[in-house]
Structures are given as C-alpha cells and as structure tokens.
Amino acid sequence: MILSRRAALAAPLVALATSAQAQTEWPKAQPIRVLIPFAPGGVPDIISRIVTPKMSEGLGQGFVIDNKPGAGGGLAGQLLAQAPSDGYTLMTGTVSTLSIVPAINPSLKYDPNAFAAIGLAAIVPMVALVRIDSPAQDIQGLIELVKKSPKFDYGSSGNGSILHLTAELFKLKTGLKMQHIPYRGSAPALQALLSGEVDVVFDALAPAMGQIKAGKLRALGLAMARRSPALPDLKTIGEQGVAGVEAYTWAGLYAPPGTSAAIVNRLNAELLKALKDPENARKISELGYEISPSSPAELAAHTAAELKKWTEVAKAADVKPD
C-alpha cells in the first residue's frame, strides 16, 4: 500500500522531469515546419521566407515552408490545432486565419485564442483606392461621390476577406451604401478597379504600391491610426473625418495550443533577431510592409482584440461564409 502511494506520488515528478528534459533537448535534429494559410506569394509566405533562414541559423535546425491554402486560410489553422505541441509545427497566422474566418465560419474546429502566440512580425495597412481619373481626391470626396451615385460598387478579394471586411467597416462608420463585387484574389480586384468594373477597392498598401507609384491608382486614405512611412504624405481616414476605420493585414508566428513557454520564448527571441537583421529589415520595408515585433503576450492580446473587432463587424454587416 505504501509502495503504491510512493509510486503514485513519484509519477507526476517523473512526468515533469521528462517534460523538462524534452524542452532542454529542443530543437532536435528535426526540421521545423511552418504552415502558411495561403498560396506562395502572399504576405505570410513572403515574411516567413525572409525570417526563417536567420531563425534557422540561431536554432541550428532547418525550417520547411508548407503552404496549406484552403477555407479562406482556415485549413492551416485547423492543422495547427491538431499538431503536437512539441515546437516542430508552427504557423504564420494572419488577420484572415485568426480573426475573420473564425468570425464568419463557426464550423471551424479551432479557437484562435488557444494557440500559443510567439510574436508579431509585420503589418500591412489597408488603403482606399480609386482610379486616377476618379473625381474623388480624398475620403470626403469619396463620400460625396458615393452619395451622388445611383450605384456604387466596391471590389474585394472574395467574400469574407480583409478587403471585404474593411469596406464593410467603412460603410458602417459612414452610413454609405455600396455594392460588393467579390473576385478571386487581390490582383483581380485591382484589375477590375483599373478597368472600371468597380469604383473603389480597399486593399493592402503593399500590393497596390506599384499602381499608385505608376500613377494609375489614387490612394485616398490609410486605414490606420498613424501614417505609413511608405507614403508619409497620405492622410489616414481618421485624419479626414471618419473615425474608427482601422484595418490592416498582419503576419504573426504561432504554435499549437499547449506549447511550453520555454519553446515559445526561444522562438520569439530568434524571430526578433531575424527581424532586426539589417538585410531582412531592408527586404521587408522595400515590399511595403512595416516591421512590428512583439512579445508573445503582446501578440496574444492583439489576436484576441482583432478577433473581437472583426466578429463584431461581420455580425453588423451580416457577412456569411460562401
């Protein structure tokens, strides 16, 4: 009986010792897989391919980028939720995967707040865009143009995308009526704007920068609380009289629920080093992204706030999954 009690008391100690040993041995000679919620070429994919080589140097282990598009970014989230919490499967999450898709699709089998947040890497602000021949010169001009037009269409990269929800947030804050025309991606939506199929697009600044600099599109206002270093003369939408329109896409690193603090903190340290690397910083800035490093706690708070915000917008705008 006494022996059984001793064994029972010893069992948790053995488990703790085993867990501690596993953490001190991490990372072993095993590649670290990074799930990307979208196809190659998007913000999370590009950011991951920039920072992981430097992280690999620091950890002494290789990284494998694994693009898993599907369910609007939700497929990668579901895969991360099911992955072992051993530090060998990560995900570069975005506003779509962590905030918008869960807000409009209750059938998804993961809780964004349950993931182990590692650190934010970069953000890309959203911007209101019109053709260069549009009468609208700024946000107030856009508002007046919409009010005078019997029909005014806005394009997006698809139902439930950040482009869609940003436009809906603008509509909620202004009371304007605009019709939604979804396309299969940001590039087709911008092409539709250039060809005159739609009248305005709220897109991320980075992919639109080339058309803005070429003089084909006019940026009317930035959906951020502050101006962007990429276009310092462009006023925010708030500066132009419409408060509360803040939207941006972002890339942050996450691990499965239950991942140890030791692994999370080590990954965060290596991510911060990679973001501070001068060559990496140059590449990220040239693409129009803003480096935005954070602690694990800061990213966890950011994730919760973004999920709450976009859930409220989706509900108010009655946005449903396809």
C-alpha positions as YAML, in Angstrom:
chain: A
units: angstrom
residues:
- id: 1
  name: MET
  ca: [0.00, 0.00, 0.00]
- id: 2
  name: ILE
  ca: [2.81, 2.37, 0.99]
- id: 3
  name: LEU
  ca: [4.67, 1.35, -2.16]
- id: 4
  name: SER
  ca: [1.62, 2.17, -4.29]
- id: 5
  name: ARG
  ca: [1.34, 5.59, -2.69]
- id: 6
  name: ARG
  ca: [5.02, 6.26, -3.32]
- id: 7
  name: ALA
  ca: [4.61, 5.23, -6.96]
- id: 8
  name: ALA
  ca: [1.59, 7.48, -7.33]
- id: 9
  name: LEU
  ca: [3.48, 10.43, -5.85]
- id: 10
  name: ALA
  ca: [6.51, 9.74, -8.00]
- id: 11
  name: ALA
  ca: [4.56, 9.56, -11.27]
- id: 12
  name: PRO
  ca: [3.95, 13.32, -11.61]
- id: 13
  name: LEU
  ca: [7.61, 14.00, -10.75]
- id: 14
  name: VAL
  ca: [8.74, 11.62, -13.47]
- id: 15
  name: ALA
  ca: [6.37, 13.28, -15.95]
- id: 16
  name: LEU
  ca: [7.70, 16.72, -15.04]
- id: 17
  name: ALA
  ca: [11.28, 15.56, -15.37]
- id: 18
  name: THR
  ca: [10.53, 14.01, -18.76]
- id: 19
  name: SER
  ca: [8.83, 17.21, -19.92]
- id: 20
  name: ALA
  ca: [11.76, 19.35, -18.73]
- id: 21
  name: GLN
  ca: [14.22, 17.06, -20.46]
- id: 22
  name: ALA
  ca: [12.24, 17.27, -23.72]
- id: 23
  name: GLN
  ca: [12.28, 21.06, -23.54]
- id: 24
  name: THR
  ca: [16.03, 21.24, -22.91]
- id: 25
  name: GLU
  ca: [16.64, 18.91, -25.84]
- id: 26
  name: TRP
  ca: [14.56, 21.06, -28.22]
- id: 27
  name: PRO
  ca: [15.23, 21.54, -31.03]
- id: 28
  name: LYS
  ca: [16.50, 18.12, -32.01]
- id: 29
  name: ALA
  ca: [17.78, 17.16, -35.45]
- id: 30
  name: GLN
  ca: [14.34, 17.63, -36.96]
- id: 31
  name: PRO
  ca: [13.09, 20.35, -39.34]
- id: 32
  name: ILE
  ca: [10.55, 22.86, -38.07]
- id: 33
  name: ARG
  ca: [7.51, 23.06, -40.33]
- id: 34
  name: VAL
  ca: [5.82, 26.44, -40.83]
- id: 35
  name: LEU
  ca: [2.25, 26.26, -42.10]
- id: 36
  name: ILE
  ca: [1.24, 29.11, -44.43]
- id: 37
  name: PRO
  ca: [-2.54, 29.65, -44.76]
- id: 38
  name: PHE
  ca: [-2.32, 30.80, -48.39]
- id: 39
  name: ALA
  ca: [-0.57, 30.04, -51.66]
- id: 40
  name: PRO
  ca: [3.01, 31.25, -52.27]
- id: 41
  name: GLY
  ca: [3.44, 34.98, -52.81]
- id: 42
  name: GLY
  ca: [1.19, 36.40, -50.10]
- id: 43
  name: VAL
  ca: [2.21, 38.36, -47.00]
- id: 44
  name: PRO
  ca: [2.63, 35.36, -44.63]
- id: 45
  name: ASP
  ca: [4.55, 33.37, -47.24]
- id: 46
  name: ILE
  ca: [6.96, 36.19, -48.09]
- id: 47
  name: ILE
  ca: [7.57, 37.17, -44.45]
- id: 48
  name: SER
  ca: [8.20, 33.54, -43.49]
- id: 49
  name: ARG
  ca: [10.71, 33.01, -46.27]
- id: 50
  name: ILE
  ca: [12.58, 36.15, -45.21]
- id: 51
  name: VAL
  ca: [12.86, 35.46, -41.47]
- id: 52
  name: THR
  ca: [13.20, 31.67, -41.24]
- id: 53
  name: PRO
  ca: [16.75, 31.42, -42.66]
- id: 54
  name: LYS
  ca: [18.07, 33.65, -39.87]
- id: 55
  name: MET
  ca: [15.99, 31.77, -37.29]
- id: 56
  name: SER
  ca: [17.44, 28.53, -38.65]
- id: 57
  name: GLU
  ca: [20.95, 29.83, -38.02]
- id: 58
  name: GLY
  ca: [20.10, 30.67, -34.42]
- id: 59
  name: LEU
  ca: [18.39, 27.37, -33.66]
- id: 60
  name: GLY
  ca: [20.67, 25.14, -35.67]
- id: 61
  name: GLN
  ca: [17.71, 23.47, -37.37]
- id: 62
  name: GLY
  ca: [16.15, 23.82, -40.79]
- id: 63
  name: PHE
  ca: [12.72, 25.29, -41.48]
- id: 64
  name: VAL
  ca: [10.30, 23.93, -44.06]
- id: 65
  name: ILE
  ca: [7.66, 26.27, -45.51]
- id: 66
  name: ASP
  ca: [4.42, 24.35, -46.05]
- id: 67
  name: ASN
  ca: [1.72, 26.26, -47.95]
- id: 68
  name: LYS
  ca: [-1.73, 24.99, -46.96]
- id: 69
  name: PRO
  ca: [-4.34, 27.20, -48.68]
- id: 70
  name: GLY
  ca: [-8.00, 26.43, -48.17]
- id: 71
  name: ALA
  ca: [-11.11, 27.53, -46.25]
- id: 72
  name: GLY
  ca: [-10.07, 31.18, -46.57]
- id: 73
  name: GLY
  ca: [-6.97, 30.47, -44.51]
- id: 74
  name: GLY
  ca: [-8.82, 28.29, -42.03]
- id: 75
  name: LEU
  ca: [-7.32, 24.99, -43.19]
- id: 76
  name: ALA
  ca: [-3.88, 25.87, -41.82]
- id: 77
  name: GLY
  ca: [-5.48, 26.90, -38.54]
- id: 78
  name: GLN
  ca: [-7.20, 23.55, -38.22]
- id: 79
  name: LEU
  ca: [-3.94, 21.73, -38.98]
- id: 80
  name: LEU
  ca: [-2.09, 23.73, -36.33]
- id: 81
  name: ALA
  ca: [-4.79, 22.98, -33.75]
- id: 82
  name: GLN
  ca: [-4.31, 19.25, -34.39]
- id: 83
  name: ALA
  ca: [-0.49, 19.31, -34.40]
- id: 84
  name: PRO
  ca: [1.65, 18.11, -31.47]
- id: 85
  name: SER
  ca: [2.77, 20.89, -29.12]
- id: 86
  name: ASP
  ca: [6.43, 19.92, -29.47]
- id: 87
  name: GLY
  ca: [7.75, 23.01, -31.25]
- id: 88
  name: TYR
  ca: [8.14, 21.36, -34.64]
- id: 89
  name: THR
  ca: [4.94, 22.67, -36.25]
- id: 90
  name: LEU
  ca: [4.28, 26.42, -36.41]
- id: 91
  name: MET
  ca: [2.01, 28.70, -38.42]
- id: 92
  name: THR
  ca: [2.42, 32.19, -39.78]
- id: 93
  name: GLY
  ca: [-1.06, 33.43, -38.98]
- id: 94
  name: THR
  ca: [-2.87, 36.40, -40.48]
- id: 95
  name: VAL
  ca: [-5.91, 38.53, -39.80]
- id: 96
  name: SER
  ca: [-7.90, 36.15, -42.02]
- id: 97
  name: THR
  ca: [-6.87, 32.94, -40.27]
- id: 98
  name: LEU
  ca: [-7.02, 34.28, -36.71]
- id: 99
  name: SER
  ca: [-9.80, 36.89, -36.88]
- id: 100
  name: ILE
  ca: [-12.07, 36.99, -39.92]
- id: 101
  name: VAL
  ca: [-12.54, 33.33, -40.91]
- id: 102
  name: PRO
  ca: [-13.36, 32.28, -37.31]
- id: 103
  name: ALA
  ca: [-15.74, 35.24, -37.09]
- id: 104
  name: ILE
  ca: [-17.83, 34.23, -40.10]
- id: 105
  name: ASN
  ca: [-17.41, 30.45, -40.08]
- id: 106
  name: PRO
  ca: [-18.46, 28.87, -36.77]
- id: 107
  name: SER
  ca: [-17.93, 25.39, -38.19]
- id: 108
  name: LEU
  ca: [-14.13, 25.76, -37.99]
- id: 109
  name: LYS
  ca: [-12.66, 23.45, -35.39]
- id: 110
  name: TYR
  ca: [-10.14, 25.73, -33.69]
- id: 111
  name: ASP
  ca: [-10.02, 28.59, -31.20]
- id: 112
  name: PRO
  ca: [-7.58, 31.35, -32.28]
- id: 113
  name: ASN
  ca: [-7.08, 32.41, -28.66]
- id: 114
  name: ALA
  ca: [-5.96, 28.89, -27.72]
- id: 115
  name: PHE
  ca: [-2.88, 28.97, -29.97]
- id: 116
  name: ALA
  ca: [0.48, 29.72, -28.37]
- id: 117
  name: ALA
  ca: [1.36, 33.18, -29.68]
- id: 118
  name: ILE
  ca: [5.07, 33.58, -30.43]
- id: 119
  name: GLY
  ca: [5.43, 37.05, -31.91]
- id: 120
  name: LEU
  ca: [4.14, 39.52, -34.46]
- id: 121
  name: ALA
  ca: [6.42, 40.09, -37.44]
- id: 122
  name: ALA
  ca: [4.94, 42.70, -39.77]
- id: 123
  name: ILE
  ca: [1.79, 44.60, -40.66]
- id: 124
  name: VAL
  ca: [0.45, 45.97, -43.94]
- id: 125
  name: PRO
  ca: [-2.12, 48.79, -43.67]
- id: 126
  name: MET
  ca: [-5.23, 48.85, -45.82]
- id: 127
  name: VAL
  ca: [-5.85, 51.81, -48.12]
- id: 128
  name: ALA
  ca: [-8.85, 53.20, -50.03]
- id: 129
  name: LEU
  ca: [-8.09, 53.21, -53.78]
- id: 130
  name: VAL
  ca: [-9.77, 54.70, -56.84]
- id: 131
  name: ARG
  ca: [-8.73, 55.11, -60.47]
- id: 132
  name: ILE
  ca: [-6.61, 58.11, -61.23]
- id: 133
  name: ASP
  ca: [-9.46, 59.59, -63.31]
- id: 134
  name: SER
  ca: [-11.96, 59.37, -60.42]
- id: 135
  name: PRO
  ca: [-13.44, 62.69, -59.25]
- id: 136
  name: ALA
  ca: [-12.65, 61.66, -55.65]
- id: 137
  name: GLN
  ca: [-9.44, 63.27, -54.45]
- id: 138
  name: ASP
  ca: [-9.72, 62.28, -50.79]
- id: 139
  name: ILE
  ca: [-12.01, 60.45, -48.36]
- id: 140
  name: GLN
  ca: [-14.56, 63.24, -48.12]
- id: 141
  name: GLY
  ca: [-14.61, 63.39, -51.91]
- id: 142
  name: LEU
  ca: [-15.28, 59.64, -51.98]
- id: 143
  name: ILE
  ca: [-18.15, 60.03, -49.53]
- id: 144
  name: GLU
  ca: [-19.75, 62.76, -51.63]
- id: 145
  name: LEU
  ca: [-19.27, 60.71, -54.81]
- id: 146
  name: VAL
  ca: [-20.98, 57.67, -53.29]
- id: 147
  name: LYS
  ca: [-23.89, 59.80, -52.07]
- id: 148
  name: LYS
  ca: [-24.43, 61.27, -55.55]
- id: 149
  name: SER
  ca: [-24.09, 57.99, -57.45]
- id: 150
  name: PRO
  ca: [-27.21, 55.84, -58.05]
- id: 151
  name: LYS
  ca: [-24.98, 52.74, -57.97]
- id: 152
  name: PHE
  ca: [-21.50, 52.46, -56.49]
- id: 153
  name: ASP
  ca: [-19.56, 49.18, -56.46]
- id: 154
  name: TYR
  ca: [-16.55, 48.13, -54.43]
- id: 155
  name: GLY
  ca: [-14.35, 45.17, -55.24]
- id: 156
  name: SER
  ca: [-12.69, 42.69, -52.90]
- id: 157
  name: SER
  ca: [-10.53, 39.59, -52.99]
- id: 158
  name: GLY
  ca: [-13.51, 37.45, -52.04]
- id: 159
  name: ASN
  ca: [-16.34, 37.11, -49.57]
- id: 160
  name: GLY
  ca: [-15.07, 37.30, -46.01]
- id: 161
  name: SER
  ca: [-11.65, 38.64, -47.00]
- id: 162
  name: ILE
  ca: [-9.91, 41.53, -45.24]
- id: 163
  name: LEU
  ca: [-10.66, 43.65, -48.32]
- id: 164
  name: HIS
  ca: [-14.37, 42.84, -47.96]
- id: 165
  name: LEU
  ca: [-14.50, 43.48, -44.20]
- id: 166
  name: THR
  ca: [-12.53, 46.73, -44.44]
- id: 167
  name: ALA
  ca: [-15.05, 48.12, -46.93]
- id: 168
  name: GLU
  ca: [-17.90, 46.98, -44.70]
- id: 169
  name: LEU
  ca: [-16.27, 48.68, -41.71]
- id: 170
  name: PHE
  ca: [-16.04, 51.90, -43.78]
- id: 171
  name: LYS
  ca: [-19.73, 51.55, -44.69]
- id: 172
  name: LEU
  ca: [-20.68, 51.06, -41.03]
- id: 173
  name: LYS
  ca: [-18.76, 54.16, -39.96]
- id: 174
  name: THR
  ca: [-20.11, 56.38, -42.75]
- id: 175
  name: GLY
  ca: [-23.60, 55.00, -43.34]
- id: 176
  name: LEU
  ca: [-22.85, 54.75, -47.07]
- id: 177
  name: LYS
  ca: [-24.43, 52.22, -49.44]
- id: 178
  name: MET
  ca: [-22.06, 50.40, -51.77]
- id: 179
  name: GLN
  ca: [-22.46, 47.09, -53.57]
- id: 180
  name: HIS
  ca: [-19.94, 44.30, -53.03]
- id: 181
  name: ILE
  ca: [-18.35, 42.64, -56.06]
- id: 182
  name: PRO
  ca: [-16.08, 39.75, -54.96]
- id: 183
  name: TYR
  ca: [-13.16, 38.49, -57.05]
- id: 184
  name: ARG
  ca: [-10.75, 35.59, -56.68]
- id: 185
  name: GLY
  ca: [-7.89, 37.48, -55.11]
- id: 186
  name: SER
  ca: [-6.49, 40.95, -54.63]
- id: 187
  name: ALA
  ca: [-4.88, 41.19, -58.07]
- id: 188
  name: PRO
  ca: [-8.17, 40.56, -59.96]
- id: 189
  name: ALA
  ca: [-9.92, 43.09, -57.72]
- id: 190
  name: LEU
  ca: [-7.33, 45.76, -58.56]
- id: 191
  name: GLN
  ca: [-7.58, 44.89, -62.24]
- id: 192
  name: ALA
  ca: [-11.35, 45.31, -62.01]
- id: 193
  name: LEU
  ca: [-10.80, 48.74, -60.49]
- id: 194
  name: LEU
  ca: [-8.37, 49.72, -63.26]
- id: 195
  name: SER
  ca: [-10.78, 48.53, -65.97]
- id: 196
  name: GLY
  ca: [-13.77, 50.35, -64.49]
- id: 197
  name: GLU
  ca: [-15.75, 47.30, -63.34]
- id: 198
  name: VAL
  ca: [-15.79, 48.65, -59.78]
- id: 199
  name: ASP
  ca: [-15.45, 52.14, -58.33]
- id: 200
  name: VAL
  ca: [-13.29, 51.62, -55.25]
- id: 201
  name: VAL
  ca: [-11.18, 48.92, -53.60]
- id: 202
  name: PHE
  ca: [-9.86, 48.81, -50.05]
- id: 203
  name: ASP
  ca: [-6.65, 46.83, -50.46]
- id: 204
  name: ALA
  ca: [-3.39, 46.35, -48.59]
- id: 205
  name: LEU
  ca: [-0.89, 49.10, -49.34]
- id: 206
  name: ALA
  ca: [1.93, 46.77, -50.39]
- id: 207
  name: PRO
  ca: [0.32, 45.11, -53.44]
- id: 208
  name: ALA
  ca: [-1.16, 48.43, -54.56]
- id: 209
  name: MET
  ca: [2.06, 50.42, -54.25]
- id: 210
  name: GLY
  ca: [3.22, 49.74, -57.82]
- id: 211
  name: GLN
  ca: [-0.02, 51.03, -59.36]
- id: 212
  name: ILE
  ca: [-0.01, 54.06, -57.05]
- id: 213
  name: LYS
  ca: [3.57, 55.00, -57.98]
- id: 214
  name: ALA
  ca: [2.79, 54.40, -61.67]
- id: 215
  name: GLY
  ca: [0.01, 56.98, -61.47]
- id: 216
  name: LYS
  ca: [-2.77, 54.51, -62.33]
- id: 217
  name: LEU
  ca: [-4.44, 54.42, -58.93]
- id: 218
  name: ARG
  ca: [-5.04, 57.17, -56.38]
- id: 219
  name: ALA
  ca: [-4.72, 56.40, -52.67]
- id: 220
  name: LEU
  ca: [-7.39, 58.37, -50.80]
- id: 221
  name: GLY
  ca: [-6.74, 57.44, -47.19]
- id: 222
  name: LEU
  ca: [-4.98, 54.95, -44.97]
- id: 223
  name: ALA
  ca: [-6.99, 52.71, -42.64]
- id: 224
  name: MET
  ca: [-4.59, 53.14, -39.73]
- id: 225
  name: ALA
  ca: [-4.26, 55.23, -36.59]
- id: 226
  name: ARG
  ca: [-1.00, 56.67, -37.93]
- id: 227
  name: ARG
  ca: [0.51, 57.38, -41.33]
- id: 228
  name: SER
  ca: [2.71, 54.88, -43.14]
- id: 229
  name: PRO
  ca: [6.42, 55.50, -43.75]
- id: 230
  name: ALA
  ca: [5.85, 54.11, -47.25]
- id: 231
  name: LEU
  ca: [3.51, 57.03, -48.11]
- id: 232
  name: PRO
  ca: [4.10, 59.66, -45.40]
- id: 233
  name: ASP
  ca: [2.02, 62.34, -47.16]
- id: 234
  name: LEU
  ca: [-1.08, 60.15, -47.32]
- id: 235
  name: LYS
  ca: [-3.50, 61.08, -44.56]
- id: 236
  name: THR
  ca: [-5.27, 58.45, -42.52]
- id: 237
  name: ILE
  ca: [-9.01, 58.02, -42.90]
- id: 238
  name: GLY
  ca: [-9.36, 59.23, -39.31]
- id: 239
  name: GLU
  ca: [-7.49, 62.45, -40.12]
- id: 240
  name: GLN
  ca: [-10.07, 63.02, -42.85]
- id: 241
  name: GLY
  ca: [-13.05, 62.95, -40.53]
- id: 242
  name: VAL
  ca: [-14.08, 59.28, -40.36]
- id: 243
  name: ALA
  ca: [-13.08, 57.78, -37.03]
- id: 244
  name: GLY
  ca: [-12.75, 54.09, -36.28]
- id: 245
  name: VAL
  ca: [-11.71, 52.77, -39.71]
- id: 246
  name: GLU
  ca: [-8.54, 50.92, -38.79]
- id: 247
  name: ALA
  ca: [-7.68, 47.78, -40.73]
- id: 248
  name: TYR
  ca: [-4.52, 46.01, -41.72]
- id: 249
  name: THR
  ca: [-3.32, 42.59, -42.57]
- id: 250
  name: TRP
  ca: [-0.54, 41.17, -40.46]
- id: 251
  name: ALA
  ca: [1.76, 38.20, -40.08]
- id: 252
  name: GLY
  ca: [2.50, 36.60, -36.72]
- id: 253
  name: LEU
  ca: [4.06, 33.32, -35.66]
- id: 254
  name: TYR
  ca: [2.00, 30.79, -33.67]
- id: 255
  name: ALA
  ca: [2.47, 27.31, -32.19]
- id: 256
  name: PRO
  ca: [-0.14, 24.67, -31.27]
- id: 257
  name: PRO
  ca: [-2.08, 25.01, -28.00]
- id: 258
  name: GLY
  ca: [-0.09, 23.78, -25.01]
- id: 259
  name: THR
  ca: [3.37, 24.54, -26.40]
- id: 260
  name: SER
  ca: [5.74, 25.20, -23.48]
- id: 261
  name: ALA
  ca: [6.75, 28.72, -22.52]
- id: 262
  name: ALA
  ca: [10.40, 27.72, -22.90]
- id: 263
  name: ILE
  ca: [9.94, 26.84, -26.58]
- id: 264
  name: VAL
  ca: [7.74, 29.89, -27.24]
- id: 265
  name: ASN
  ca: [10.24, 32.27, -25.67]
- id: 266
  name: ARG
  ca: [13.16, 30.76, -27.57]
- id: 267
  name: LEU
  ca: [11.29, 31.08, -30.86]
- id: 268
  name: ASN
  ca: [10.34, 34.66, -30.01]
- id: 269
  name: ALA
  ca: [13.98, 35.53, -29.34]
- id: 270
  name: GLU
  ca: [15.07, 34.10, -32.68]
- id: 271
  name: LEU
  ca: [12.21, 35.84, -34.51]
- id: 272
  name: LEU
  ca: [13.22, 39.20, -33.01]
- id: 273
  name: LYS
  ca: [16.81, 38.64, -34.08]
- id: 274
  name: ALA
  ca: [15.67, 37.82, -37.61]
- id: 275
  name: LEU
  ca: [13.55, 40.99, -37.79]
- id: 276
  name: LYS
  ca: [16.44, 43.15, -36.54]
- id: 277
  name: ASP
  ca: [18.81, 41.77, -39.17]
- id: 278
  name: PRO
  ca: [19.60, 44.76, -41.47]
- id: 279
  name: GLU
  ca: [19.21, 42.78, -44.70]
- id: 280
  name: ASN
  ca: [15.89, 41.29, -43.60]
- id: 281
  name: ALA
  ca: [14.67, 44.72, -42.47]
- id: 282
  name: ARG
  ca: [15.57, 46.17, -45.86]
- id: 283
  name: LYS
  ca: [13.72, 43.43, -47.75]
- id: 284
  name: ILE
  ca: [10.59, 43.77, -45.62]
- id: 285
  name: SER
  ca: [10.50, 47.57, -45.87]
- id: 286
  name: GLU
  ca: [11.05, 47.56, -49.64]
- id: 287
  name: LEU
  ca: [7.97, 45.37, -50.02]
- id: 288
  name: GLY
  ca: [5.85, 47.99, -48.27]
- id: 289
  name: TYR
  ca: [5.47, 46.01, -45.05]
- id: 290
  name: GLU
  ca: [6.07, 47.56, -41.64]
- id: 291
  name: ILE
  ca: [8.17, 45.55, -39.19]
- id: 292
  name: SER
  ca: [6.19, 45.21, -35.98]
- id: 293
  name: PRO
  ca: [7.97, 42.94, -33.48]
- id: 294
  name: SER
  ca: [6.21, 41.89, -30.29]
- id: 295
  name: SER
  ca: [6.40, 39.67, -27.26]
- id: 296
  name: PRO
  ca: [4.27, 36.51, -27.03]
- id: 297
  name: ALA
  ca: [1.92, 38.27, -24.58]
- id: 298
  name: GLU
  ca: [1.51, 41.26, -26.89]
- id: 299
  name: LEU
  ca: [0.64, 39.03, -29.84]
- id: 300
  name: ALA
  ca: [-1.86, 37.07, -27.72]
- id: 301
  name: ALA
  ca: [-3.58, 40.34, -26.73]
- id: 302
  name: HIS
  ca: [-3.51, 41.52, -30.35]
- id: 303
  name: THR
  ca: [-5.08, 38.25, -31.53]
- id: 304
  name: ALA
  ca: [-7.91, 38.48, -29.01]
- id: 305
  name: ALA
  ca: [-8.62, 42.14, -29.85]
- id: 306
  name: GLU
  ca: [-8.65, 41.53, -33.62]
- id: 307
  name: LEU
  ca: [-10.96, 38.51, -33.27]
- id: 308
  name: LYS
  ca: [-13.40, 40.55, -31.18]
- id: 309
  name: LYS
  ca: [-13.29, 43.51, -33.57]
- id: 310
  name: TRP
  ca: [-13.87, 41.60, -36.80]
- id: 311
  name: THR
  ca: [-16.51, 39.36, -35.23]
- id: 312
  name: GLU
  ca: [-18.48, 42.50, -34.41]
- id: 313
  name: VAL
  ca: [-18.00, 43.92, -37.92]
- id: 314
  name: ALA
  ca: [-19.02, 40.65, -39.60]
- id: 315
  name: LYS
  ca: [-22.13, 40.41, -37.44]
- id: 316
  name: ALA
  ca: [-23.15, 44.03, -38.03]
- id: 317
  name: ALA
  ca: [-22.62, 43.67, -41.79]
- id: 318
  name: ASP
  ca: [-24.23, 40.21, -41.86]
- id: 319
  name: VAL
  ca: [-21.25, 38.64, -43.61]
- id: 320
  name: LYS
  ca: [-21.72, 34.91, -44.15]
- id: 321
  name: PRO
  ca: [-19.31, 32.26, -45.49]
- id: 322
  name: ASP
  ca: [-19.75, 31.12, -49.10]
...
